[in-house]
């Protein structure tokens, strides 16, 4: 009888300890970002690098927006979409780089659970909106090249406003609906092996198995990628079809207006593939430094490269008229 009582007390104590331990885990307030350990010995140098990257991103994009805003002749739909792209890129950079700099100098390399959740929403909506805006810009090139005489009637201010609203709010709503599944989870794990938070790493830290979120996430990629991809492919197939019937000079002009968009699209697609592959597959065989660089590519390189690419097109050369891509076939 005494032995049974002692055994029962031991089991009850174990159960209570386990319950309290589980409560501690689920009410944890921070995640440890282990990727920062690689940069510990030169974190001050990396802080300066990230600060310069952030300042360059903001300055270049603000400069491009200012030039377009102050020059009425540059306020064509394509350049309006370029401004929206620049705003989105400043949004994504601000969601990423200031946090990286703050955690980099912290002693524990920890980030609060609430900010981690917020950062996931910011970065994922930035990434989704970027592709949506690029798809809309591809459609604009299609209209400008295939229907130059009707460009302004098709791309009216009302139409441009609706396209911008679609490109901005579609990813906010679609990803927000999916992300609500993650927000319902409780978290027992406390480690994220990256410089910033992403949804799948957060899901891996949940107390219960949440494989259904991974499945829904794959389906989500179709909603956030497939419609835009179809629009881009359709636009450039039609552009190619029309260009085959043009003179060499007109083909050159068409290509000149499409090159910045094609380069931006290619650059961002490669960057996104790097991040998707890292999130979905085991990349432990790749050097940590390489994984860090590839994970940052999508939020650092495009926001710096795009203002330069589009700035070269929108700037006015001395003694030359403004570029009007919608009228070059006249």
LUMMARBA-52578 format. One record per residue (C-alpha): residue number from 1; x, y negated, z. Coordinates in pm, 1 decimal. Each point is the difference from the previous one (the first is absolute). Example, Ala and Ser with C-alpha at 12.3 -4.5 7.8 and 13.67 -1.06 7.14 Angstrom:
<pts>
<pt seq="1" u="1230.0" v="450.0" w="780.0"/>
<pt seq="2" u="137.0" v="-344.0" w="-66.0"/>
</pts>
This chain:
<pts>
<pt seq="1" u="0.0" v="0.0" w="0.0"/>
<pt seq="2" u="279.3" v="-242.1" w="93.7"/>
<pt seq="3" u="194.7" v="89.1" w="-313.6"/>
<pt seq="4" u="-311.3" v="-63.6" w="-210.8"/>
<pt seq="5" u="-51.3" v="-335.6" w="168.8"/>
<pt seq="6" u="359.7" v="-103.5" w="-61.4"/>
<pt seq="7" u="-27.9" v="111.9" w="-362.2"/>
<pt seq="8" u="-323.2" v="-194.9" w="-43.0"/>
<pt seq="9" u="154.3" v="-312.4" w="152.6"/>
<pt seq="10" u="301.9" v="35.3" w="-228.8"/>
<pt seq="11" u="-223.4" v="32.8" w="-306.6"/>
<pt seq="12" u="-207.3" v="-298.3" w="107.2"/>
<pt seq="13" u="314.3" v="-208.0" w="54.3"/>
<pt seq="14" u="133.8" v="100.2" w="-339.5"/>
<pt seq="15" u="-328.7" v="-89.2" w="-163.4"/>
<pt seq="16" u="-12.0" v="-338.6" w="172.9"/>
<pt seq="17" u="364.5" v="-74.1" w="-90.1"/>
<pt seq="18" u="-68.4" v="99.2" w="-358.7"/>
<pt seq="19" u="-306.3" v="-221.1" w="-9.4"/>
<pt seq="20" u="188.6" v="-297.6" w="142.7"/>
<pt seq="21" u="286.8" v="63.0" w="-243.3"/>
<pt seq="22" u="-241.5" v="7.3" w="-288.5"/>
<pt seq="23" u="-158.0" v="-324.3" w="119.0"/>
<pt seq="24" u="344.3" v="-159.5" w="20.4"/>
<pt seq="25" u="74.5" v="100.8" w="-355.3"/>
<pt seq="26" u="-328.7" v="-112.6" w="-144.9"/>
<pt seq="27" u="25.5" v="-336.8" w="171.8"/>
<pt seq="28" u="358.8" v="-63.2" w="-113.8"/>
<pt seq="29" u="48.6" v="-361.4" w="-105.1"/>
<pt seq="30" u="306.2" v="27.6" w="-225.3"/>
<pt seq="31" u="167.0" v="206.2" w="-272.0"/>
<pt seq="32" u="377.7" v="38.5" w="-26.0"/>
<pt seq="33" u="130.3" v="-74.4" w="-349.4"/>
<pt seq="34" u="295.9" v="237.0" w="-26.5"/>
<pt seq="35" u="127.2" v="-120.8" w="-340.1"/>
<pt seq="36" u="146.9" v="-309.7" w="166.1"/>
<pt seq="37" u="264.5" v="211.3" w="174.3"/>
<pt seq="38" u="190.4" v="20.9" w="-330.8"/>
<pt seq="39" u="47.8" v="-378.2" w="0.0"/>
<pt seq="40" u="81.4" v="-41.2" w="368.3"/>
<pt seq="41" u="371.2" v="-70.8" w="-52.8"/>
<pt seq="42" u="-60.0" v="-274.7" w="-254.7"/>
<pt seq="43" u="-348.9" v="-115.7" w="89.8"/>
<pt seq="44" u="95.2" v="-368.0" w="9.5"/>
<pt seq="45" u="129.0" v="14.3" w="-357.1"/>
<pt seq="46" u="-315.6" v="179.3" w="-109.4"/>
<pt seq="47" u="-208.7" v="-261.4" w="178.8"/>
<pt seq="48" u="167.0" v="-270.2" w="-210.2"/>
<pt seq="49" u="-57.2" v="204.4" w="-317.8"/>
<pt seq="50" u="-369.9" v="49.4" w="74.3"/>
<pt seq="51" u="-38.2" v="-366.6" w="94.2"/>
<pt seq="52" u="157.1" v="-110.8" w="-328.8"/>
<pt seq="53" u="-219.4" v="240.9" w="-196.2"/>
<pt seq="54" u="-309.8" v="-134.4" w="171.4"/>
<pt seq="55" u="96.5" v="-364.5" w="-56.8"/>
<pt seq="56" u="83.9" v="67.5" w="-366.1"/>
<pt seq="57" u="-335.9" v="173.3" w="-47.7"/>
<pt seq="58" u="-196.5" v="-287.7" w="151.9"/>
<pt seq="59" u="198.0" v="-273.0" w="-178.8"/>
<pt seq="60" u="-18.8" v="161.0" w="-345.8"/>
<pt seq="61" u="-371.8" v="74.3" w="21.0"/>
<pt seq="62" u="-92.9" v="-338.0" w="145.9"/>
<pt seq="63" u="210.4" v="-169.8" w="-267.5"/>
<pt seq="64" u="-174.4" v="191.8" w="-278.7"/>
<pt seq="65" u="-346.1" v="-79.1" w="139.8"/>
<pt seq="66" u="92.3" v="-367.6" w="38.0"/>
<pt seq="67" u="125.3" v="-30.1" w="-358.4"/>
<pt seq="68" u="-316.2" v="156.7" w="-139.1"/>
<pt seq="69" u="-224.7" v="-206.2" w="228.1"/>
<pt seq="70" u="163.5" v="-331.6" w="-90.7"/>
<pt seq="71" u="8.9" v="62.2" w="-376.0"/>
<pt seq="72" u="-354.2" v="1.7" w="-140.6"/>
<pt seq="73" u="112.8" v="150.0" w="-331.1"/>
<pt seq="74" u="128.7" v="307.2" w="184.9"/>
<pt seq="75" u="-332.3" v="65.9" w="171.8"/>
<pt seq="76" u="-98.8" v="275.6" w="-241.1"/>
<pt seq="77" u="-167.3" v="320.0" w="129.9"/>
<pt seq="78" u="322.1" v="201.2" w="-24.3"/>
<pt seq="79" u="183.3" v="-252.4" w="216.9"/>
<pt seq="80" u="-290.8" v="-12.5" w="245.4"/>
<pt seq="81" u="31.3" v="377.5" w="36.6"/>
<pt seq="82" u="375.0" v="-49.2" w="45.9"/>
<pt seq="83" u="-70.8" v="-233.8" w="293.0"/>
<pt seq="84" u="-230.2" v="260.5" w="155.5"/>
<pt seq="85" u="277.2" v="257.8" w="-44.2"/>
<pt seq="86" u="246.3" v="-232.2" w="176.0"/>
<pt seq="87" u="-239.9" v="-58.7" w="290.5"/>
<pt seq="88" u="-46.7" v="374.2" w="40.6"/>
<pt seq="89" u="377.1" v="55.0" w="-2.7"/>
<pt seq="90" u="52.9" v="-261.0" w="271.6"/>
<pt seq="91" u="-275.1" v="174.4" w="196.2"/>
<pt seq="92" u="175.8" v="337.0" w="-30.6"/>
<pt seq="93" u="344.5" v="-139.8" w="82.6"/>
<pt seq="94" u="-136.4" v="-179.8" w="305.8"/>
<pt seq="95" u="-162.5" v="321.0" w="123.1"/>
<pt seq="96" u="333.2" v="182.6" w="-27.9"/>
<pt seq="97" u="316.6" v="-206.1" w="37.4"/>
<pt seq="98" u="-66.7" v="-210.5" w="315.4"/>
<pt seq="99" u="-95.5" v="317.1" w="187.1"/>
<pt seq="100" u="311.9" v="180.6" w="-122.2"/>
<pt seq="101" u="217.4" v="-289.6" w="118.0"/>
<pt seq="102" u="-168.2" v="-9.4" w="341.5"/>
<pt seq="103" u="24.9" v="376.3" w="59.1"/>
<pt seq="104" u="356.2" v="5.6" w="-131.9"/>
<pt seq="105" u="119.9" v="-233.1" w="277.9"/>
<pt seq="106" u="-208.7" v="167.2" w="270.8"/>
<pt seq="107" u="176.3" v="233.9" w="241.4"/>
<pt seq="108" u="-252.2" v="282.3" w="-24.5"/>
<pt seq="109" u="-105.5" v="-27.4" w="-368.8"/>
<pt seq="110" u="-363.6" v="37.9" w="100.0"/>
<pt seq="111" u="-316.2" v="-137.2" w="-157.3"/>
<pt seq="112" u="-338.4" v="-23.3" w="166.8"/>
<pt seq="113" u="-271.0" v="238.7" w="-113.2"/>
<pt seq="114" u="-235.4" v="-288.4" w="-81.6"/>
<pt seq="115" u="253.3" v="-180.7" w="-216.1"/>
<pt seq="116" u="93.8" v="329.5" w="-165.9"/>
<pt seq="117" u="-364.1" v="49.2" w="-97.5"/>
<pt seq="118" u="-24.3" v="-356.8" w="-126.7"/>
<pt seq="119" u="323.0" v="31.0" w="-198.6"/>
<pt seq="120" u="-127.5" v="315.4" w="-169.0"/>
<pt seq="121" u="-310.5" v="-184.1" w="-118.2"/>
<pt seq="122" u="201.1" v="-301.2" w="-118.9"/>
<pt seq="123" u="259.8" v="202.8" w="-191.8"/>
<pt seq="124" u="-242.8" v="245.1" w="-157.6"/>
<pt seq="125" u="-236.2" v="-274.8" w="-115.0"/>
<pt seq="126" u="296.8" v="-196.6" w="-136.0"/>
<pt seq="127" u="114.5" v="302.9" w="-198.3"/>
<pt seq="128" u="-349.6" v="74.3" w="-131.9"/>
<pt seq="129" u="-74.9" v="-363.1" w="-88.1"/>
<pt seq="130" u="333.0" v="-28.5" w="-183.2"/>
<pt seq="131" u="-98.2" v="276.4" w="-241.2"/>
<pt seq="132" u="-350.7" v="-142.7" w="-40.4"/>
<pt seq="133" u="137.8" v="-343.6" w="-88.8"/>
<pt seq="134" u="246.1" v="150.9" w="-247.8"/>
<pt seq="135" u="-289.6" v="188.8" w="-160.8"/>
<pt seq="136" u="-198.9" v="-324.0" w="-34.6"/>
<pt seq="137" u="306.0" v="-168.8" w="-153.0"/>
<pt seq="138" u="21.9" v="284.5" w="-251.3"/>
<pt seq="139" u="-363.6" v="-59.1" w="-94.0"/>
<pt seq="140" u="76.7" v="-369.9" w="-47.1"/>
<pt seq="141" u="281.2" v="86.7" w="-244.2"/>
<pt seq="142" u="-242.2" v="227.2" w="-188.0"/>
<pt seq="143" u="-253.4" v="-281.7" w="-43.7"/>
<pt seq="144" u="267.8" v="-257.5" w="-90.2"/>
<pt seq="145" u="155.8" v="214.8" w="-272.1"/>
<pt seq="146" u="-302.3" v="187.0" w="-136.8"/>
<pt seq="147" u="-252.4" v="-286.7" w="18.6"/>
<pt seq="148" u="203.1" v="-323.7" w="-18.5"/>
<pt seq="149" u="-280.9" v="-207.1" w="-155.1"/>
<pt seq="150" u="-240.9" v="98.3" w="277.1"/>
<pt seq="151" u="250.1" v="2.7" w="285.6"/>
<pt seq="152" u="-139.1" v="-299.7" w="189.6"/>
<pt seq="153" u="-360.5" v="105.3" w="-41.1"/>
<pt seq="154" u="77.6" v="350.7" w="127.0"/>
<pt seq="155" u="240.7" v="-106.3" w="274.9"/>
<pt seq="156" u="-223.7" v="-277.3" w="133.3"/>
<pt seq="157" u="50.6" v="-146.7" w="346.7"/>
<pt seq="158" u="-288.9" v="212.5" w="124.4"/>
<pt seq="159" u="150.5" v="317.4" w="-147.2"/>
<pt seq="160" u="343.3" v="-80.2" w="142.7"/>
<pt seq="161" u="-150.6" v="-59.4" w="344.4"/>
<pt seq="162" u="-185.2" v="332.5" w="-10.2"/>
<pt seq="163" u="313.3" v="187.9" w="-108.9"/>
<pt seq="164" u="201.1" v="-157.8" w="282.9"/>
<pt seq="165" u="-271.8" v="85.6" w="253.7"/>
<pt seq="166" u="-9.4" v="359.2" w="-127.8"/>
<pt seq="167" u="380.1" v="36.4" w="15.7"/>
<pt seq="168" u="14.2" v="-138.7" w="353.5"/>
<pt seq="169" u="-308.0" v="142.2" w="172.3"/>
<pt seq="170" u="-16.4" v="342.3" w="-164.8"/>
<pt seq="171" u="314.6" v="132.5" w="176.0"/>
<pt seq="172" u="-99.5" v="-168.7" w="328.2"/>
<pt seq="173" u="-334.1" v="181.5" w="5.9"/>
<pt seq="174" u="111.3" v="334.5" w="-144.7"/>
<pt seq="175" u="306.8" v="40.0" w="220.0"/>
<pt seq="176" u="-186.2" v="-141.5" w="301.2"/>
<pt seq="177" u="-267.1" v="268.4" w="-37.2"/>
<pt seq="178" u="265.5" v="271.8" w="-9.9"/>
<pt seq="179" u="205.5" v="-154.1" w="280.1"/>
<pt seq="180" u="-298.7" v="11.6" w="235.3"/>
<pt seq="181" u="63.4" v="376.8" w="23.7"/>
<pt seq="182" u="350.7" v="-61.4" w="137.9"/>
<pt seq="183" u="-121.3" v="-262.6" w="244.9"/>
<pt seq="184" u="-221.9" v="261.6" w="166.5"/>
<pt seq="185" u="300.8" v="217.6" w="92.2"/>
<pt seq="186" u="181.6" v="9.6" w="332.3"/>
<pt seq="187" u="377.5" v="31.6" w="-1.9"/>
<pt seq="188" u="222.9" v="234.1" w="196.9"/>
<pt seq="189" u="319.3" v="-43.9" w="-200.1"/>
<pt seq="190" u="211.7" v="-308.4" w="49.4"/>
<pt seq="191" u="256.1" v="18.1" w="-281.9"/>
<pt seq="192" u="-13.2" v="-139.9" w="-353.7"/>
<pt seq="193" u="313.9" v="76.4" w="-207.8"/>
<pt seq="194" u="-19.2" v="-316.7" w="-212.4"/>
<pt seq="195" u="66.0" v="-373.4" w="20.0"/>
<pt seq="196" u="-371.0" v="-76.1" w="-19.5"/>
<pt seq="197" u="-332.2" v="173.1" w="55.8"/>
<pt seq="198" u="-182.2" v="195.5" w="-270.1"/>
<pt seq="199" u="-328.7" v="181.1" w="28.5"/>
<pt seq="200" u="122.2" v="358.5" w="-37.3"/>
<pt seq="201" u="269.1" v="-44.3" w="267.1"/>
<pt seq="202" u="-266.3" v="-134.6" w="233.9"/>
<pt seq="203" u="-222.5" v="299.2" w="-75.6"/>
<pt seq="204" u="289.1" v="237.7" w="77.6"/>
<pt seq="205" u="8.3" v="-146.8" w="351.4"/>
<pt seq="206" u="-366.8" v="75.1" w="69.3"/>
<pt seq="207" u="-94.7" v="232.0" w="282.5"/>
<pt seq="208" u="-214.0" v="221.8" w="-221.3"/>
<pt seq="209" u="51.3" v="148.0" w="-343.9"/>
<pt seq="210" u="-117.0" v="-249.8" w="-259.3"/>
<pt seq="211" u="77.5" v="172.6" w="-328.8"/>
<pt seq="212" u="-329.6" v="-126.1" w="-139.5"/>
<pt seq="213" u="144.2" v="-353.1" w="2.6"/>
<pt seq="214" u="284.0" v="114.0" w="-224.3"/>
<pt seq="215" u="-250.0" v="153.3" w="-242.0"/>
<pt seq="216" u="-217.8" v="-310.9" w="0.4"/>
<pt seq="217" u="318.0" v="-206.9" w="-46.9"/>
<pt seq="218" u="81.5" v="188.2" w="-320.2"/>
<pt seq="219" u="-350.7" v="-68.7" w="-126.4"/>
<pt seq="220" u="43.7" v="-364.2" w="97.4"/>
<pt seq="221" u="301.5" v="-25.8" w="-230.6"/>
<pt seq="222" u="-233.8" v="75.8" w="-290.0"/>
<pt seq="223" u="-227.1" v="-291.7" w="94.5"/>
<pt seq="224" u="291.3" v="-240.1" w="49.6"/>
<pt seq="225" u="206.9" v="111.7" w="-299.7"/>
<pt seq="226" u="-210.1" v="171.5" w="-267.9"/>
<pt seq="227" u="-236.8" v="-288.0" w="-99.1"/>
<pt seq="228" u="291.3" v="-244.4" w="-16.5"/>
<pt seq="229" u="215.1" v="246.3" w="-192.9"/>
<pt seq="230" u="-278.5" v="57.8" w="-252.9"/>
<pt seq="231" u="-40.5" v="-376.2" w="-46.4"/>
<pt seq="232" u="373.4" v="-46.2" w="-56.3"/>
<pt seq="233" u="27.4" v="292.3" w="-243.9"/>
<pt seq="234" u="-308.8" v="-114.8" w="-192.6"/>
<pt seq="235" u="132.0" v="-357.4" w="-19.3"/>
<pt seq="236" u="340.7" v="95.8" w="-137.2"/>
<pt seq="237" u="-136.8" v="258.6" w="-241.2"/>
<pt seq="238" u="-219.6" v="-271.1" w="-149.2"/>
<pt seq="239" u="288.4" v="-248.1" w="-0.8"/>
<pt seq="240" u="220.6" v="251.5" w="-182.3"/>
<pt seq="241" u="-274.3" v="66.6" w="-252.9"/>
<pt seq="242" u="-40.4" v="-370.7" w="-76.2"/>
<pt seq="243" u="375.4" v="-69.6" w="-8.6"/>
<pt seq="244" u="51.0" v="260.5" w="-271.1"/>
<pt seq="245" u="-200.0" v="-221.0" w="-237.7"/>
<pt seq="246" u="186.8" v="-322.1" w="84.1"/>
<pt seq="247" u="299.4" v="-165.7" w="-161.0"/>
<pt seq="248" u="339.7" v="46.0" w="159.9"/>
<pt seq="249" u="-9.2" v="-351.0" w="147.7"/>
<pt seq="250" u="-342.6" v="56.0" w="155.3"/>
<pt seq="251" u="116.0" v="333.4" w="139.1"/>
<pt seq="252" u="295.8" v="-177.6" w="159.2"/>
<pt seq="253" u="-231.1" v="-259.6" w="158.7"/>
<pt seq="254" u="-232.5" v="270.1" w="129.6"/>
<pt seq="255" u="288.2" v="195.0" w="147.2"/>
<pt seq="256" u="136.5" v="-316.1" w="163.4"/>
<pt seq="257" u="-324.4" v="-57.3" w="189.9"/>
<pt seq="258" u="-23.4" v="364.2" w="109.9"/>
<pt seq="259" u="358.6" v="62.4" w="112.6"/>
<pt seq="260" u="-28.2" v="-162.7" w="347.4"/>
<pt seq="261" u="-315.6" v="197.5" w="74.2"/>
<pt seq="262" u="147.7" v="327.2" w="-124.8"/>
<pt seq="263" u="317.3" v="-50.6" w="203.8"/>
<pt seq="264" u="-199.8" v="-87.5" w="312.0"/>
<pt seq="265" u="-225.0" v="300.0" w="-49.4"/>
<pt seq="266" u="291.7" v="239.0" w="-55.1"/>
<pt seq="267" u="192.6" v="-136.0" w="296.4"/>
<pt seq="268" u="-295.0" v="27.3" w="235.4"/>
<pt seq="269" u="-104.8" v="343.5" w="-124.2"/>
<pt seq="270" u="348.2" v="141.4" w="62.8"/>
<pt seq="271" u="7.8" v="-160.4" w="344.8"/>
<pt seq="272" u="-342.5" v="141.4" w="90.3"/>
<pt seq="273" u="94.2" v="349.3" w="-116.6"/>
<pt seq="274" u="305.5" v="-8.2" w="226.7"/>
<pt seq="275" u="-217.8" v="-81.9" w="300.9"/>
<pt seq="276" u="-274.6" v="252.3" w="-82.8"/>
<pt seq="277" u="255.4" v="279.1" w="-46.5"/>
<pt seq="278" u="170.7" v="-82.7" w="330.6"/>
<pt seq="279" u="-330.2" v="-3.7" w="185.5"/>
<pt seq="280" u="-135.8" v="322.3" w="-144.2"/>
<pt seq="281" u="312.1" v="217.9" w="-26.7"/>
<pt seq="282" u="292.5" v="99.9" w="218.3"/>
<pt seq="283" u="291.7" v="-225.0" w="-93.9"/>
<pt seq="284" u="239.6" v="103.9" w="276.4"/>
<pt seq="285" u="256.3" v="113.7" w="-260.4"/>
<pt seq="286" u="33.6" v="-361.1" w="-119.5"/>
<pt seq="287" u="239.9" v="-230.5" w="185.4"/>
<pt seq="288" u="-172.3" v="-217.0" w="262.8"/>
<pt seq="289" u="139.5" v="-319.4" w="-151.1"/>
<pt seq="290" u="-143.3" v="93.8" w="-341.0"/>
<pt seq="291" u="-339.6" v="78.3" w="150.7"/>
<pt seq="292" u="-4.5" v="-336.5" w="176.9"/>
<pt seq="293" u="84.3" v="-186.2" w="-320.8"/>
<pt seq="294" u="-261.5" v="187.0" w="-203.5"/>
<pt seq="295" u="-266.0" v="-54.9" w="267.0"/>
<pt seq="296" u="60.2" v="-376.9" w="-7.5"/>
<pt seq="297" u="18.1" v="-27.6" w="-378.7"/>
<pt seq="298" u="-375.0" v="-46.8" w="-57.7"/>
<pt seq="299" u="-28.7" v="-296.6" w="238.1"/>
<pt seq="300" u="332.5" v="-175.8" w="-65.9"/>
<pt seq="301" u="106.0" v="34.9" w="-364.7"/>
<pt seq="302" u="-328.9" v="-83.0" w="-182.6"/>
<pt seq="303" u="-71.7" v="-315.0" w="207.6"/>
<pt seq="304" u="345.2" v="-133.9" w="-94.7"/>
<pt seq="305" u="13.4" v="119.7" w="-360.9"/>
<pt seq="306" u="-350.5" v="-102.8" w="-107.2"/>
<pt seq="307" u="32.5" v="-377.0" w="59.9"/>
<pt seq="308" u="320.2" v="5.4" w="-203.8"/>
<pt seq="309" u="-158.5" v="197.1" w="-286.0"/>
<pt seq="310" u="-312.9" v="-213.4" w="-21.0"/>
<pt seq="311" u="191.5" v="-320.2" w="68.7"/>
<pt seq="312" u="205.9" v="55.8" w="-313.6"/>
<pt seq="313" u="-318.9" v="25.0" w="-204.6"/>
<pt seq="314" u="-196.7" v="-286.3" w="152.8"/>
<pt seq="315" u="281.3" v="-255.4" w="13.7"/>
<pt seq="316" u="14.8" v="-259.4" w="-273.6"/>
<pt seq="317" u="315.1" v="1.2" w="-209.5"/>
<pt seq="318" u="145.4" v="-342.8" w="-88.5"/>
<pt seq="319" u="-158.3" v="-134.2" w="-317.3"/>
<pt seq="320" u="-239.6" v="294.2" w="-35.4"/>
<pt seq="321" u="-374.6" v="13.7" w="62.0"/>
<pt seq="322" u="-148.6" v="201.3" w="284.2"/>
<pt seq="323" u="-43.2" v="368.4" w="-63.2"/>
<pt seq="324" u="-360.4" v="75.2" w="-92.5"/>
<pt seq="325" u="-16.6" v="376.7" w="-43.0"/>
<pt seq="326" u="-372.4" v="-4.9" w="-73.3"/>
<pt seq="327" u="45.8" v="-196.2" w="-325.9"/>
<pt seq="328" u="305.9" v="150.3" w="-164.9"/>
<pt seq="329" u="-204.4" v="202.6" w="-250.4"/>
<pt seq="330" u="-180.0" v="-305.7" w="-139.5"/>
</pts>
